[in-house]
């Protein structure tokens, strides 16, 4: 089946030149100083507001490439989104615009008052017709902003482009713990491609045996001891969950196995960031399961009460993992788990992709992301996303998974992302407060809660 058409609208290469004469009288330092950052708010009609840092450079600078931020924001548009935006532009009596507001000062608010000072606004006209099949550059260059005289006005640099980003779309036909089928979706067509089997693994069942993938005890012990622990732990815990993805012939093609129990921190009823539970995402290879990725999850404290997560790739020849995503989701409302490399975006303070100025696994990635293991990472741009239903959701959780076509070369590739999506969905339940009951499908028969 063919993939679904998607378009990635990207805002890139942000920079700001502010003449010293135009700075506010109350400013102590020029905005080009690192202690006085600038940022912008980026809005596309009917999409959540995004914010991004805007690097400031000296007015006399020639804008060297080393100071350019690769990606600042991305909007992912499916066919329905494109049709709605086209209709609003056609019948709304005006063009479609990408609206960007540039601010000096720090992001956030103090006592309910925004801390940034509006410097200027930019409206970039968009015509998205045909972008499912061709790339379009809408703007690339400098633009004068603000109301000062031309010779003392601030200048803002940006690039706005749209490019095809086709994706395979999969949907679970039920809760992952209910061992559902998984369908591939294209428009109104739904075609079964995988089946899932949820089970409980006990300490004596390390081998996770399968009729078509026999595992040696030694190899199984190897990845369990390296990446997790099966030991009995006192107190409240959730452990041994496993979900195996099979193709339609019944052969296992991916799995997610809980290798570190989700344990309540001493004196509390929550899984803490300091002691997260973890999953291994496994792929078949050479007659055994091989670790492909590791997902850690915990429950954040405070008013946010979110599900914190960290996903890292485990290359065969690397001594350490490559972090591809680390963020939070609302435990009550759910959200989207996203792996999008090369984007540095904050969406209303909610789930954020990896914060990097280049693909997160490259040596240029910011913070700890990547650990300099660029040669081992094959992923670029948008990789995948999965919607996650929260605890307070009234609907049955049926995760929808989007995977970029460029990252799927075989059935096992797609299945690995499906298994990862199941693990992040199940982590919402694994991190549920221990004072709350789990549904019976998530409880071993001897531990069913009354």
N, C-alpha and C positions, 0 to 999 in steps of 0.2 A: 504493500500500500504506500502511496506517495505521502510525503510529509505535509504538514499544514503550513500555509504561507504566514510568515510573520515579518514585521519590519522593525528594525532597531533604529530609533531616532537618538542620535548621540550629540551631546554638547561637549566640546573638547577645547584644549589649548587656551584656557582662560588666563588672562593677565591684566594688570591694571597699572597705568602710569598716572600719578597724581602730582602735579607741580606743587612745590613747597608753598607757593603763594596762595593756593586754593585750599589749604588745610584749615579746619575750623580754629577759631581763636582759642577755644578751650582745650585744644589738643596739646599734649605735652610732647609727643613725638610724632614724626611723620609716619603715615600709614605704611610706608615701605619697610618700616622697622618690624622685626618679627614679633615685638611685644605689642604691636597694634595691628592685628590682622584685619583682612577684609573678607567678605563673603557675599554670596548672591543667593537669591531665591528664584527657582526656575519653575514655571507653571505652564502646563499644557492643558487645554480644556478637558474637564472631566477626569483628570488624572491627579493623584496626590502630589502636593507641593514637594519639591526636592530642594535641598540646600547643598552648597558646595563652597569650599574655601577658594578664594581668588588670590593667587600669588601677586604681590606687588613688586615692581621693579623700578629702578631709578629712571627719571625722565630722560636722561641722556643715554640710557642703555639702548643697545641695538637688538634687544630681545633675543638673546642666544637660545638655541634649542634646549640647552640643559635646564633652562628655567621654565620651560613650558610643561604644564600639567597635561598629561595625555588625555585622560577622560575625566569629566566632572559629573556628568549625569547621563542617564539613559532611560528612554521610555520604550517599552516593548509593546508593539501594537499587533494584535491579531486581526483576522479578516473582519470580524464584527466591529472592532475599534475603528478600523480604517473606513468602513462604510458609514458609521455614525459620524465621524469627523467630517467626511465628505458631504453628508446630508446637512449637517449644521452649517457648513460653509456655503452650500448651495442655497438652502432655504432660509438661512439666518441673515441674508443680505450683506454679508461681508466676508473677508478673507479669514483663514485660520492663521493664528499667530502663536509663536512661542514667546512667552513673556518672561523677561529676566530683570529682576530688581537688584541693584548693586548697593551694598552697604559697607561703611567703614565701622570698625569696632568689632567686638566679639559677638558671636551668636548667642542666642538665648534671651532671657528676660530677667529683670530684677524687680521684685515686688510688683509683678504683673506688667511692667513697662519694658518694651523691647529695648535692648541695650545698644543695638546698631543704629547708625545714622544713615538715612537714605541718601545716596550719592547721585543716583540716576536710574533710568529705566531704558530698556531696549526691547523693541518688538521685532521679531524676525518672522516675516511672512513665510508660510509653508504651503506647498502644493504637493500632496502625498500621492497623487495619481500615478500609478505605474511603478511605485517604489518596491512592490513585491518582487519585481524582476530586474530592477536596475538601481544603481546607487545614484544619489542626488546630493550635491553640495549646495546648501541654501545660503551659507554665508561663511566667509573666511577672511578675517582682517580686523583692522582697528575701526573704532567708532567713537566719536566724541560724545561724552555724556555730561550731564549737569547743566546749570544755567549760567555759569560764568562766561566771560568773554572767551572767544575762540583760542586766543593765545595763552590762556591760563586754565583751560578746561581739562578735566580728567579724560583719559583715553582708555577704552576698554577693548580688549582683544578677545575674540571667540571664533570658534568654528562650529557650525551646525550642519550635520549631514544625516541622511537616511540611507540605509542599506538593507538588502534582503537578508533575513535571518531565519530560514525555514527550520521547523522543529517537528520532531515526532511527539505526539501527545498520547499519553496513556492514562487510563482511569481505572481505579479499583472499583469493583462492583459491590464492595461492602467494607466493613471495618477490617483492617489487616489481621486482627486477632481472630476473625471469623473465617479464615482461610478462603478468601474470595478469588474469583477470576479477575484477571486484568485485561482490559480491552484497549486496543489502539483506536483512536478517534480521528476521524477526518470529516469535518462538517457534520452531517447527520448519519454518517456511516460508523458503526461500532463493530469491530472485529476482534474476537478473543485471540490473545497471543500468549498469555501466561496463566498459570494457576499458582496460588500461594498455599503453603501449608504451615500453619502456626503450631508450635509445639513447645513443651517444656524440656529443657535439658537438665539432667541431674548430674551431681558430681561423679557418679559412677558411669555416666554415659558420655565420656569425653569425645568419643570417636565420631559422634554425629553420623552414624553409618547410613548409607543410602544404597539401594539395590544397584544403582548405576554408577556410584562414585564411592567405592570402598576406601576408607581412610585408615592409615596405619596409626596405631596408638602413639608412636613416637613423634610422628609429624603433627598430630593433633595436639599433643602435649607441648610441642615446641611453640606454636603460635599462642596457645592459652597462657603459657608461662611468660611469654614475651610481652603480650599486650593486655593481659588481664589476670584475674584471680578467681578461682572457683571455690576457695576455702570457705568453710562455714563461718559466719560472722554472728556475734550475739546481737540481739536487739531487732529493730524493725528493718526489713530488707525485702527487696523484690529482685529475684534472680532467675537465671536459667531460661529466659525467654528466647525463642529462636523462630525465625521465619525463613522458609526455603522457597525460592522461586523456580518453578518448572516450566519448560516449554510444553507445547501441546502434545509432544510425544511422551511426556512424563519424565524426561531427563532433567536433573537439577542443573540450572544455569547460573544461579547466584544465591546467596544467603546472607542474612543478617543475624549475628549471634551475640547475645548479651554476655560479655566476658568479664566485666566488672559489675558486681551487684549494685543496685541503687539502694543505698543505705541511709537511714535517717541520722543526721548529725546528733551527737550526744546532747541531751536536754532539749531536743526539738523534734518536730515531726516532718522535716523537710530534708531533701538531698541538697547539700551545700556545694558551692563552687570549689571549696577546698578539698572535697572528697566526692568527685562526680562519678556517676555510673558511666559505663562505656559499652559500645558495640563494635564488633568487627564486621566489616562488609567483605564477603568472601566470594571469590570466583574459582571455578574449577580449572585445574591445570595439572598435567602429568599424573592423572589418577588420584589427585587429592585436592583439598580446598587450599587456596592460597589467599592470604590477606591482601586486599586491594585498598581498603580505607578504614579509618577508625573515627567513630563518632562519640564524643563525650557530651553529656548533658547533665544539667543541674537546675535547681530552682532558685532564681534570684530573690534576694530579700528586698524589703521596702515596698513603696506604693506601686511600683511597676509590676511586681509579682510575676515576672516573666520566666519563660524557659530559656535558660542560657545554653548555647551549644557551641561546639568547636569540631570542625571536620577536617581531617588531614588525609592526604594521599600517602600510601605506603609503597614506594617504588621497590622493585625487586632487589636492586643493587645498592640502595641507599641505606645509610645507618640510622637515619631519622626521617620523620614524616614531613610532608610539605603541606602547610596549612592553606586550605582553599576557602574556608568560610569560618567566621566566628562572629556571632551576633546573639540577639534575643528575639523571642516571639512572645506574644501575650498568651499566658496560660488560659485566660478566660475566653478571649475572642479568637485565638489562633492567629494565623497569618501565613506568610510565604517564606519557606526556606529557599534560599537562593545561592547559587554559586555563579558569580559573574566576575570574571577576572579582568582587571583594567578599569574598574569603576570605583570612584570615591564619592559616595552619595549618602546623605542622611535624609530619610523620608519621614518627616514629622516625628523624628526621634524614635521611630520604630525599626523594624528589621532592616539592617544595613548590610550590603555586600562587603567584601573585603576592602579595606581602606588602603589602596595602593595607587601609585601613579603609573604603574606598568603592570603587566600580568603578575599576580601575586606571588608566583613561584619563581620569578626572575630575581637576579641579584639586586635589581633596582627597586624591588618591592619595599614598602615602608615597614617599619617595626620588625617583628620577628617573622613575618610571613615569608615563607620560602626557604629560609636558611641557606640561601645561595645555591640551591639545587636546580638551577634553571635547566641544565641539560636533561634532567630526568622528567620534566613536566611537559606533557604533550597538549595541555589544555590552554585555550586562548578565548578571550571574549566571554560571551554568555555560554555557560556550560549546561545548567539545568535549574529548574525550580519545581517546587512541590507545595501545594496549598495544604495547610494543616488546620483541622477543626479544633477549637478550644474546648476546655472543660465545660464552659457554659453554653456551648452550641446546642441548639435544639435538633439539628440535623445529624443524621448518621455520617460519620467521617468516611468519605470516599475520596481519598487523595487523588488529585489530578497532577500528573507529572509531565513537564515539558523538558525535552532534551534536544539540544542543538544537533542538527544533522551532521555537522562536521566532527562530532565526537562519538558517532555510532557507526562502527564498521562491521559489527556482527551482532548476533542475538545476545551474546554474553555482555556486550557493552551496554545495551539497553536494559538488560535484566539487573545489572549492578546498580544502576540509578533507581530502578524500581525498588530494589531491596533497601537502598539508602532511604528512600522516601517512606517505606514502611517503618524503618527504625526511628526516624524523626517523629513520625506520627505516634508510634508506641511510646516514645519518650515522654510525651505529654502525660500518659497514664503512669509511666514509671516514676515520674516526678510529682505525681499527685500527692497532696499532703497525706501522711500516714493516718491521720484522724478520719480520712474519708475512705469509703468503700470502693473497691474495684468491681467491675462487672465480672460475672462468673467465668467468662472465657479466659480471663487473665489470672485466674487463681487455680493452682493445682488442686486436684480433688480433695486432698487431705487438708488444704488450707482454705477451703471455701468459707467466705465470711457470711455470717448469718444476718 
